[in-house]
Amino acid sequence: MITVGCLAAFAGIFIGKRYLHKITMRTIQTITGVLLLGISIALLTGFL
């Protein structure tokens, strides 16, 4: 699990450095809102 976590962290860093300057704050807010909505629906339905 530690190895997978480290690989995921490095992949996140790589992707973030490559694409972060192209993303606007509005896009980040929209993505965060959609993900929070998805989690809340999953909690409401008992999936999580």
Secondary structure, DSSP 4 states (H G I P E B T S, - for coil): -HHHHHHHHHHHHHHHHHHGGG--HHHHHHHHHHHHHHHHHHHHHT--
